[in-house]
Amino acid sequence: MFGFLLSFYTNPWVAESGYSKAYGAMAGIMSAILVLFIPMFFYGKRMRVFVHHWKLLQWVKWDEDRETGE
């Protein structure tokens, strides 16, 4: 979704701001997203377990073993 929106609005953004400002901002946004890899690598499992116990997700019903097609 982010990739679609970024590519969809690139031309108007470049026309309004210029190449250097628009692509500099895009590089900053993508760098911030890529930097999230580091904490997700080390704390990803802990975050998934934490989110799994949210009250909102208790309404979603699924089997513990969610194999597809079996």
N, CA, C and O atoms as a CHARMM CRD file, in Angstrom:
* protein
*
  280
    1    1 MET  N      0.82800  -1.17200   0.00000 PROA 1      0.00000
    2    1 MET  CA     0.00000   0.00000   0.00000 PROA 1      0.00000
    3    1 MET  C      0.88500   1.25200   0.00000 PROA 1      0.00000
    4    1 MET  O      0.61500   2.21100  -0.72300 PROA 1      0.00000
    5    2 PHE  N      1.92500   1.23300   0.80400 PROA 2      0.00000
    6    2 PHE  CA     2.82300   2.39000   0.84700 PROA 2      0.00000
    7    2 PHE  C      3.49000   2.60400  -0.50200 PROA 2      0.00000
    8    2 PHE  O      3.60900   3.73600  -0.97100 PROA 2      0.00000
    9    3 GLY  N      3.92200   1.51800  -1.12400 PROA 3      0.00000
   10    3 GLY  CA     4.55100   1.62900  -2.43400 PROA 3      0.00000
   11    3 GLY  C      3.61000   2.18300  -3.48500 PROA 3      0.00000
   12    3 GLY  O      4.00800   3.00600  -4.30900 PROA 3      0.00000
   13    4 PHE  N      2.35700   1.73400  -3.45900 PROA 4      0.00000
   14    4 PHE  CA     1.38000   2.25300  -4.40700 PROA 4      0.00000
   15    4 PHE  C      1.15600   3.73700  -4.19500 PROA 4      0.00000
   16    4 PHE  O      1.18800   4.51700  -5.14700 PROA 4      0.00000
   17    5 LEU  N      0.92900   4.13100  -2.94800 PROA 5      0.00000
   18    5 LEU  CA     0.66700   5.54500  -2.67700 PROA 5      0.00000
   19    5 LEU  C      1.86700   6.41700  -3.03400 PROA 5      0.00000
   20    5 LEU  O      1.71100   7.51200  -3.57400 PROA 5      0.00000
   21    6 LEU  N      3.04400   5.93000  -2.73300 PROA 6      0.00000
   22    6 LEU  CA     4.24300   6.69500  -3.05800 PROA 6      0.00000
   23    6 LEU  C      4.39100   6.86800  -4.56500 PROA 6      0.00000
   24    6 LEU  O      4.70200   7.96000  -5.03900 PROA 6      0.00000
   25    7 SER  N      4.17000   5.79900  -5.31300 PROA 7      0.00000
   26    7 SER  CA     4.29900   5.91000  -6.76700 PROA 7      0.00000
   27    7 SER  C      3.14200   6.68600  -7.38200 PROA 7      0.00000
   28    7 SER  O      3.32800   7.35900  -8.39600 PROA 7      0.00000
   29    8 PHE  N      1.97000   6.61000  -6.80000 PROA 8      0.00000
   30    8 PHE  CA     0.79700   7.28500  -7.32700 PROA 8      0.00000
   31    8 PHE  C      0.90600   8.80200  -7.18000 PROA 8      0.00000
   32    8 PHE  O      0.47500   9.54000  -8.06500 PROA 8      0.00000
   33    9 TYR  N      1.47100   9.26700  -6.08400 PROA 9      0.00000
   34    9 TYR  CA     1.55500  10.69700  -5.82100 PROA 9      0.00000
   35    9 TYR  C      2.92300  11.30600  -6.10000 PROA 9      0.00000
   36    9 TYR  O      3.15800  12.46600  -5.76300 PROA 9      0.00000
   37   10 THR  N      3.82400  10.54900  -6.70700 PROA 10     0.00000
   38   10 THR  CA     5.16900  11.06100  -6.96600 PROA 10     0.00000
   39   10 THR  C      5.16700  12.23900  -7.93600 PROA 10     0.00000
   40   10 THR  O      5.80400  13.25800  -7.67200 PROA 10     0.00000
   41   11 ASN  N      4.46700  12.11100  -9.03700 PROA 11     0.00000
   42   11 ASN  CA     4.49100  13.17900 -10.04300 PROA 11     0.00000
   43   11 ASN  C      3.95000  14.50500  -9.51100 PROA 11     0.00000
   44   11 ASN  O      4.60600  15.52900  -9.70100 PROA 11     0.00000
   45   12 PRO  N      2.78500  14.54100  -8.85200 PROA 12     0.00000
   46   12 PRO  CA     2.34100  15.82500  -8.29600 PROA 12     0.00000
   47   12 PRO  C      3.29200  16.36800  -7.22600 PROA 12     0.00000
   48   12 PRO  O      3.49700  17.57800  -7.12500 PROA 12     0.00000
   49   13 TRP  N      3.86700  15.46800  -6.43300 PROA 13     0.00000
   50   13 TRP  CA     4.78800  15.89300  -5.37300 PROA 13     0.00000
   51   13 TRP  C      6.03800  16.52200  -5.97900 PROA 13     0.00000
   52   13 TRP  O      6.49800  17.56600  -5.51700 PROA 13     0.00000
   53   14 VAL  N      6.59000  15.88400  -7.01900 PROA 14     0.00000
   54   14 VAL  CA     7.78300  16.41600  -7.68400 PROA 14     0.00000
   55   14 VAL  C      7.45700  17.74500  -8.36600 PROA 14     0.00000
   56   14 VAL  O      8.26900  18.67000  -8.34300 PROA 14     0.00000
   57   15 ALA  N      6.28300  17.84000  -8.96700 PROA 15     0.00000
   58   15 ALA  CA     5.89700  19.08800  -9.64100 PROA 15     0.00000
   59   15 ALA  C      5.77900  20.24000  -8.65000 PROA 15     0.00000
   60   15 ALA  O      6.09900  21.38300  -8.97700 PROA 15     0.00000
   61   16 GLU  N      5.31900  19.93700  -7.43900 PROA 16     0.00000
   62   16 GLU  CA     5.13800  20.99200  -6.43600 PROA 16     0.00000
   63   16 GLU  C      6.42800  21.33900  -5.70400 PROA 16     0.00000
   64   16 GLU  O      6.71800  22.51500  -5.48200 PROA 16     0.00000
   65   17 SER  N      7.21100  20.31600  -5.32500 PROA 17     0.00000
   66   17 SER  CA     8.37200  20.54000  -4.46600 PROA 17     0.00000
   67   17 SER  C      9.71000  20.53100  -5.19200 PROA 17     0.00000
   68   17 SER  O     10.68100  21.10500  -4.70100 PROA 17     0.00000
   69   18 GLY  N      9.77300  19.89800  -6.33300 PROA 18     0.00000
   70   18 GLY  CA    11.04400  19.73700  -7.02400 PROA 18     0.00000
   71   18 GLY  C     11.64300  18.37100  -6.74000 PROA 18     0.00000
   72   18 GLY  O     11.29200  17.70700  -5.76500 PROA 18     0.00000
   73   19 TYR  N     12.55400  17.96800  -7.61400 PROA 19     0.00000
   74   19 TYR  CA    13.13000  16.62400  -7.50600 PROA 19     0.00000
   75   19 TYR  C     13.90500  16.40400  -6.21800 PROA 19     0.00000
   76   19 TYR  O     13.71200  15.39100  -5.54500 PROA 19     0.00000
   77   20 SER  N     14.76000  17.31700  -5.87300 PROA 20     0.00000
   78   20 SER  CA    15.64400  17.07500  -4.72800 PROA 20     0.00000
   79   20 SER  C     14.86000  16.98900  -3.41800 PROA 20     0.00000
   80   20 SER  O     15.15500  16.12900  -2.58800 PROA 20     0.00000
   81   21 LYS  N     13.89200  17.84100  -3.21600 PROA 21     0.00000
   82   21 LYS  CA    13.11400  17.78600  -1.96700 PROA 21     0.00000
   83   21 LYS  C     12.21000  16.55000  -1.91200 PROA 21     0.00000
   84   21 LYS  O     12.12500  15.88500  -0.88000 PROA 21     0.00000
   85   22 ALA  N     11.54200  16.24800  -3.01300 PROA 22     0.00000
   86   22 ALA  CA    10.62700  15.09800  -3.02500 PROA 22     0.00000
   87   22 ALA  C     11.37900  13.78900  -2.84500 PROA 22     0.00000
   88   22 ALA  O     11.00200  12.97000  -2.00700 PROA 22     0.00000
   89   23 TYR  N     12.44100  13.58000  -3.62400 PROA 23     0.00000
   90   23 TYR  CA    13.17500  12.32200  -3.51600 PROA 23     0.00000
   91   23 TYR  C     13.99500  12.25100  -2.23700 PROA 23     0.00000
   92   23 TYR  O     14.24000  11.15700  -1.72800 PROA 23     0.00000
   93   24 GLY  N     14.42000  13.38000  -1.71100 PROA 24     0.00000
   94   24 GLY  CA    15.07500  13.37300  -0.40100 PROA 24     0.00000
   95   24 GLY  C     14.11600  12.94200   0.69800 PROA 24     0.00000
   96   24 GLY  O     14.48300  12.17100   1.58500 PROA 24     0.00000
   97   25 ALA  N     12.88500  13.44300   0.63800 PROA 25     0.00000
   98   25 ALA  CA    11.88000  13.02700   1.62400 PROA 25     0.00000
   99   25 ALA  C     11.54200  11.55700   1.46500 PROA 25     0.00000
  100   25 ALA  O     11.38700  10.84500   2.45700 PROA 25     0.00000
  101   26 MET  N     11.42400  11.09000   0.21400 PROA 26     0.00000
  102   26 MET  CA    11.13700   9.66600  -0.01500 PROA 26     0.00000
  103   26 MET  C     12.26600   8.78700   0.52400 PROA 26     0.00000
  104   26 MET  O     12.01100   7.73300   1.10500 PROA 26     0.00000
  105   27 ALA  N     13.49000   9.21600   0.33300 PROA 27     0.00000
  106   27 ALA  CA    14.62900   8.45100   0.85600 PROA 27     0.00000
  107   27 ALA  C     14.59800   8.42400   2.37800 PROA 27     0.00000
  108   27 ALA  O     14.90400   7.39800   2.98600 PROA 27     0.00000
  109   28 GLY  N     14.23100   9.53900   2.99800 PROA 28     0.00000
  110   28 GLY  CA    14.12300   9.57400   4.45300 PROA 28     0.00000
  111   28 GLY  C     13.02500   8.66400   4.97500 PROA 28     0.00000
  112   28 GLY  O     13.21300   7.96500   5.97000 PROA 28     0.00000
  113   29 ILE  N     11.87900   8.67000   4.30600 PROA 29     0.00000
  114   29 ILE  CA    10.76600   7.80300   4.71000 PROA 29     0.00000
  115   29 ILE  C     11.16200   6.33500   4.57700 PROA 29     0.00000
  116   29 ILE  O     10.93500   5.54500   5.49400 PROA 29     0.00000
  117   30 MET  N     11.74800   5.97100   3.45000 PROA 30     0.00000
  118   30 MET  CA    12.14400   4.58000   3.24300 PROA 30     0.00000
  119   30 MET  C     13.25700   4.15600   4.20800 PROA 30     0.00000
  120   30 MET  O     13.27400   3.01200   4.66100 PROA 30     0.00000
  121   31 SER  N     14.17000   5.05200   4.52000 PROA 31     0.00000
  122   31 SER  CA    15.22300   4.73400   5.49000 PROA 31     0.00000
  123   31 SER  C     14.64000   4.48200   6.86700 PROA 31     0.00000
  124   31 SER  O     15.06700   3.56300   7.56500 PROA 31     0.00000
  125   32 ALA  N     13.66500   5.29300   7.26300 PROA 32     0.00000
  126   32 ALA  CA    13.02300   5.09300   8.56700 PROA 32     0.00000
  127   32 ALA  C     12.31600   3.74300   8.62300 PROA 32     0.00000
  128   32 ALA  O     12.35400   3.06100   9.64800 PROA 32     0.00000
  129   33 ILE  N     11.67500   3.35800   7.52900 PROA 33     0.00000
  130   33 ILE  CA    10.99100   2.06100   7.49700 PROA 33     0.00000
  131   33 ILE  C     12.00900   0.92400   7.53400 PROA 33     0.00000
  132   33 ILE  O     11.80000  -0.07000   8.23000 PROA 33     0.00000
  133   34 LEU  N     13.09800   1.05800   6.79700 PROA 34     0.00000
  134   34 LEU  CA    14.10400  -0.00100   6.77900 PROA 34     0.00000
  135   34 LEU  C     14.82900  -0.13600   8.11400 PROA 34     0.00000
  136   34 LEU  O     15.25500  -1.23500   8.47100 PROA 34     0.00000
  137   35 VAL  N     14.97700   0.95800   8.85700 PROA 35     0.00000
  138   35 VAL  CA    15.64000   0.90300  10.16000 PROA 35     0.00000
  139   35 VAL  C     14.79900   0.10000  11.15600 PROA 35     0.00000
  140   35 VAL  O     15.33700  -0.42400  12.13100 PROA 35     0.00000
  141   36 LEU  N     13.49100  -0.00300  10.92500 PROA 36     0.00000
  142   36 LEU  CA    12.64500  -0.80100  11.80700 PROA 36     0.00000
  143   36 LEU  C     13.00700  -2.28800  11.76800 PROA 36     0.00000
  144   36 LEU  O     12.60400  -3.05200  12.64500 PROA 36     0.00000
  145   37 PHE  N     13.76600  -2.69400  10.74900 PROA 37     0.00000
  146   37 PHE  CA    14.20200  -4.07900  10.67300 PROA 37     0.00000
  147   37 PHE  C     15.01700  -4.47100  11.89900 PROA 37     0.00000
  148   37 PHE  O     14.88800  -5.59500  12.38500 PROA 37     0.00000
  149   38 ILE  N     15.83500  -3.58800  12.39800 PROA 38     0.00000
  150   38 ILE  CA    16.75200  -3.92000  13.49900 PROA 38     0.00000
  151   38 ILE  C     15.98900  -4.31100  14.76600 PROA 38     0.00000
  152   38 ILE  O     16.23400  -5.39600  15.29400 PROA 38     0.00000
  153   39 PRO  N     15.06400  -3.46900  15.28600 PROA 39     0.00000
  154   39 PRO  CA    14.33700  -3.91900  16.47800 PROA 39     0.00000
  155   39 PRO  C     13.40600  -5.10300  16.20100 PROA 39     0.00000
  156   39 PRO  O     13.17900  -5.93000  17.08400 PROA 39     0.00000
  157   40 MET  N     12.86800  -5.18900  14.98400 PROA 40     0.00000
  158   40 MET  CA    12.00000  -6.32900  14.67900 PROA 40     0.00000
  159   40 MET  C     12.80500  -7.63200  14.64800 PROA 40     0.00000
  160   40 MET  O     12.27700  -8.68700  14.99700 PROA 40     0.00000
  161   41 PHE  N     14.05100  -7.57200  14.24200 PROA 41     0.00000
  162   41 PHE  CA    14.89000  -8.76800  14.21800 PROA 41     0.00000
  163   41 PHE  C     15.11700  -9.28800  15.63500 PROA 41     0.00000
  164   41 PHE  O     15.06000 -10.49500  15.87000 PROA 41     0.00000
  165   42 PHE  N     15.37400  -8.38500  16.57600 PROA 42     0.00000
  166   42 PHE  CA    15.69000  -8.79600  17.93600 PROA 42     0.00000
  167   42 PHE  C     14.45400  -8.97100  18.81100 PROA 42     0.00000
  168   42 PHE  O     14.44100  -9.85200  19.67100 PROA 42     0.00000
  169   43 TYR  N     13.41800  -8.16300  18.61800 PROA 43     0.00000
  170   43 TYR  CA    12.25800  -8.17000  19.50600 PROA 43     0.00000
  171   43 TYR  C     10.96600  -8.56500  18.81100 PROA 43     0.00000
  172   43 TYR  O      9.89100  -8.39700  19.38600 PROA 43     0.00000
  173   44 GLY  N     11.03700  -9.08100  17.59600 PROA 44     0.00000
  174   44 GLY  CA     9.84300  -9.40800  16.83200 PROA 44     0.00000
  175   44 GLY  C      8.95500 -10.44200  17.50100 PROA 44     0.00000
  176   44 GLY  O      7.73800 -10.26900  17.55700 PROA 44     0.00000
  177   45 LYS  N      9.54200 -11.50200  18.00200 PROA 45     0.00000
  178   45 LYS  CA     8.73400 -12.55200  18.63700 PROA 45     0.00000
  179   45 LYS  C      8.06000 -12.00800  19.88200 PROA 45     0.00000
  180   45 LYS  O      6.88600 -12.29300  20.12000 PROA 45     0.00000
  181   46 ARG  N      8.77200 -11.23800  20.67600 PROA 46     0.00000
  182   46 ARG  CA     8.21300 -10.65000  21.88000 PROA 46     0.00000
  183   46 ARG  C      7.03900  -9.72100  21.54400 PROA 46     0.00000
  184   46 ARG  O      6.03200  -9.70500  22.25200 PROA 46     0.00000
  185   47 MET  N      7.17600  -8.95000  20.45800 PROA 47     0.00000
  186   47 MET  CA     6.09800  -8.05400  20.04100 PROA 47     0.00000
  187   47 MET  C      4.88400  -8.83300  19.56000 PROA 47     0.00000
  188   47 MET  O      3.75300  -8.46400  19.87500 PROA 47     0.00000
  189   48 ARG  N      5.09900  -9.91000  18.79700 PROA 48     0.00000
  190   48 ARG  CA     3.97800 -10.71500  18.30700 PROA 48     0.00000
  191   48 ARG  C      3.22700 -11.36900  19.45100 PROA 48     0.00000
  192   48 ARG  O      1.99700 -11.41300  19.43000 PROA 48     0.00000
  193   49 VAL  N      3.93200 -11.87400  20.44000 PROA 49     0.00000
  194   49 VAL  CA     3.28500 -12.48100  21.59700 PROA 49     0.00000
  195   49 VAL  C      2.51100 -11.43000  22.37300 PROA 49     0.00000
  196   49 VAL  O      1.39800 -11.69500  22.82700 PROA 49     0.00000
  197   50 PHE  N      3.08200 -10.24000  22.53200 PROA 50     0.00000
  198   50 PHE  CA     2.40000  -9.15000  23.23500 PROA 50     0.00000
  199   50 PHE  C      1.11300  -8.75700  22.52000 PROA 50     0.00000
  200   50 PHE  O      0.07400  -8.58800  23.15800 PROA 50     0.00000
  201   51 VAL  N      1.17800  -8.61200  21.20600 PROA 51     0.00000
  202   51 VAL  CA     0.00800  -8.21500  20.43500 PROA 51     0.00000
  203   51 VAL  C     -1.03500  -9.32900  20.42600 PROA 51     0.00000
  204   51 VAL  O     -2.23400  -9.05300  20.38600 PROA 51     0.00000
  205   52 HSD  N     -0.59600 -10.56700  20.46200 PROA 52     0.00000
  206   52 HSD  CA    -1.51700 -11.70800  20.45700 PROA 52     0.00000
  207   52 HSD  C     -2.44300 -11.67800  21.67800 PROA 52     0.00000
  208   52 HSD  O     -3.55700 -12.19700  21.60500 PROA 52     0.00000
  209   53 HSD  N     -2.02400 -11.10100  22.76700 PROA 53     0.00000
  210   53 HSD  CA    -2.82200 -11.07100  23.98600 PROA 53     0.00000
  211   53 HSD  C     -3.64900  -9.80200  24.14300 PROA 53     0.00000
  212   53 HSD  O     -4.24000  -9.59400  25.20200 PROA 53     0.00000
  213   54 TRP  N     -3.71100  -8.94800  23.12400 PROA 54     0.00000
  214   54 TRP  CA    -4.55800  -7.76200  23.19700 PROA 54     0.00000
  215   54 TRP  C     -6.02400  -8.16600  23.27700 PROA 54     0.00000
  216   54 TRP  O     -6.43000  -9.15800  22.67400 PROA 54     0.00000
  217   55 LYS  N     -6.81300  -7.40700  24.01400 PROA 55     0.00000
  218   55 LYS  CA    -8.24000  -7.69900  24.15600 PROA 55     0.00000
  219   55 LYS  C     -8.95600  -7.64400  22.81000 PROA 55     0.00000
  220   55 LYS  O     -9.85900  -8.44300  22.56000 PROA 55     0.00000
  221   56 LEU  N     -8.56800  -6.71900  21.94900 PROA 56     0.00000
  222   56 LEU  CA    -9.20800  -6.59800  20.64000 PROA 56     0.00000
  223   56 LEU  C     -9.03000  -7.87600  19.81800 PROA 56     0.00000
  224   56 LEU  O     -9.94800  -8.28500  19.10800 PROA 56     0.00000
  225   57 LEU  N     -7.87800  -8.49700  19.90500 PROA 57     0.00000
  226   57 LEU  CA    -7.62200  -9.70900  19.13400 PROA 57     0.00000
  227   57 LEU  C     -8.28200 -10.93700  19.73500 PROA 57     0.00000
  228   57 LEU  O     -8.33500 -11.98100  19.08500 PROA 57     0.00000
  229   58 GLN  N     -8.78400 -10.84200  20.95600 PROA 58     0.00000
  230   58 GLN  CA    -9.47500 -11.97500  21.55300 PROA 58     0.00000
  231   58 GLN  C    -10.80400 -12.24400  20.84900 PROA 58     0.00000
  232   58 GLN  O    -11.34700 -13.34400  20.94900 PROA 58     0.00000
  233   59 TRP  N    -11.33100 -11.24000  20.13500 PROA 59     0.00000
  234   59 TRP  CA   -12.57300 -11.42500  19.37400 PROA 59     0.00000
  235   59 TRP  C    -12.34900 -12.24700  18.11700 PROA 59     0.00000
  236   59 TRP  O    -13.28200 -12.85800  17.59700 PROA 59     0.00000
  237   60 VAL  N    -11.11800 -12.26400  17.62800 PROA 60     0.00000
  238   60 VAL  CA   -10.79400 -13.01900  16.42300 PROA 60     0.00000
  239   60 VAL  C    -10.60400 -14.47200  16.82600 PROA 60     0.00000
  240   60 VAL  O     -9.82400 -14.78100  17.72600 PROA 60     0.00000
  241   61 LYS  N    -11.31200 -15.34600  16.16300 PROA 61     0.00000
  242   61 LYS  CA   -11.23700 -16.77500  16.50900 PROA 61     0.00000
  243   61 LYS  C    -10.42800 -17.50300  15.44500 PROA 61     0.00000
  244   61 LYS  O    -10.75500 -17.44500  14.26000 PROA 61     0.00000
  245   62 TRP  N     -9.38300 -18.18200  15.86700 PROA 62     0.00000
  246   62 TRP  CA    -8.63600 -19.04700  14.97400 PROA 62     0.00000
  247   62 TRP  C     -8.05300 -20.18700  15.78000 PROA 62     0.00000
  248   62 TRP  O     -7.86500 -20.08000  16.99200 PROA 62     0.00000
  249   63 ASP  N     -7.77100 -21.27300  15.09600 PROA 63     0.00000
  250   63 ASP  CA    -7.18000 -22.42500  15.73800 PROA 63     0.00000
  251   63 ASP  C     -5.71700 -22.15100  16.03900 PROA 63     0.00000
  252   63 ASP  O     -5.07600 -21.35800  15.34900 PROA 63     0.00000
  253   64 GLU  N     -5.19300 -22.79600  17.05600 PROA 64     0.00000
  254   64 GLU  CA    -3.78000 -22.64200  17.37200 PROA 64     0.00000
  255   64 GLU  C     -2.91600 -23.13700  16.21400 PROA 64     0.00000
  256   64 GLU  O     -1.87700 -22.55600  15.89800 PROA 64     0.00000
  257   65 ASP  N     -3.37000 -24.22400  15.59100 PROA 65     0.00000
  258   65 ASP  CA    -2.64500 -24.75900  14.44900 PROA 65     0.00000
  259   65 ASP  C     -3.36300 -24.27700  13.19000 PROA 65     0.00000
  260   65 ASP  O     -4.40500 -24.81800  12.82000 PROA 65     0.00000
  261   66 ARG  N     -2.80300 -23.25700  12.53200 PROA 66     0.00000
  262   66 ARG  CA    -3.48800 -22.64400  11.39600 PROA 66     0.00000
  263   66 ARG  C     -2.86800 -23.08100  10.08000 PROA 66     0.00000
  264   66 ARG  O     -2.53700 -22.24700   9.23700 PROA 66     0.00000
  265   67 GLU  N     -2.71200 -24.38200   9.90400 PROA 67     0.00000
  266   67 GLU  CA    -2.18900 -24.88100   8.64800 PROA 67     0.00000
  267   67 GLU  C     -3.24200 -24.65400   7.55600 PROA 67     0.00000
  268   67 GLU  O     -4.43500 -24.84600   7.79100 PROA 67     0.00000
  269   68 THR  N     -2.80500 -24.25400   6.39100 PROA 68     0.00000
  270   68 THR  CA    -3.74500 -23.98000   5.30900 PROA 68     0.00000
  271   68 THR  C     -3.90900 -25.21700   4.42500 PROA 68     0.00000
  272   68 THR  O     -2.93800 -25.89200   4.08200 PROA 68     0.00000
  273   69 GLY  N     -5.15300 -25.49200   4.07200 PROA 69     0.00000
  274   69 GLY  CA    -5.43500 -26.56500   3.13800 PROA 69     0.00000
  275   69 GLY  C     -5.38500 -27.96200   3.70700 PROA 69     0.00000
  276   69 GLY  O     -5.42900 -28.93500   2.95400 PROA 69     0.00000
  277   70 GLU  N     -5.29500 -28.08400   5.00600 PROA 70     0.00000
  278   70 GLU  CA    -5.22900 -29.43800   5.58300 PROA 70     0.00000
  279   70 GLU  C     -6.35200 -29.64000   6.55500 PROA 70     0.00000
  280   70 GLU  O     -6.47100 -30.71300   7.14700 PROA 70     0.00000
